[in-house]
């Protein structure tokens, strides 16, 4: 499955961004850029990014062409076909940021999803992120193997886990919440459909946690892409003795 865009988080503090246009759309983008610490400049300034919020179609297209000719990446408000990048709807639980994008085709849908996600994420989610960061050294000492460390953190952060990020449990002791996960196991999943929406919640969670996938050649990318990007993909059956961590074997059911 091909991504229409690659989501990126760009640090703009102190960096120039060109903003052209007037009115409500330009004002909204100005507030967002200022919130990110960007320095808003005019068209002739040196910058890597530009946002065009001009109502007149011909004037907007001309501005986009001028800026793109200079190698500047452009966002043209309400004109997704002209955009090199889009600006997502944002849920802010600093330092946690959740960005929802639709490729510029429906800002209303992105805003509706943002509102739903806002209600799901506890206000103290950022504090959990900061606590995990503060304990990185202790976690490396306790789990020197990177795979073991990732699996221990993943188990604690899983639904119902000691550090479940969707449950506001106040101040939690990070190290007391981590337990050693199983060192080696194989889970077999019979894939019933090429539609990833037909995966059960348990199956989707196992794919997201897997260190490696063993799969038949006919298992589609739509299913395989539900795994972590750095999970090994191996065509064939799992070995009788599992490798360390979680192995998932996938087979299409008749």
Secondary structure, DSSP 8 states (H G I E B T S, - for coil): ---SS-------TT-EEEEEE-SHHHHHHHHHHHHTT-EEE-TTS--SEEEEE-SSHHHHHHHHHHHHHTT-EEEETT-GGG-SS---EEEEETTEEEEE--TTS-HHHHHHHHHHHHHHS-TTHHHHHHHHHHTHHHHHHH--SHHHHHHHHHHHHSTTSTT-TTS--SS--HHHH-----SEEEEEEEE--S-GGGS-HHHHHHHHH-SEEEE-TTS-HHHHTTS-TTSEEEES---SS--SEEEEEEEE--
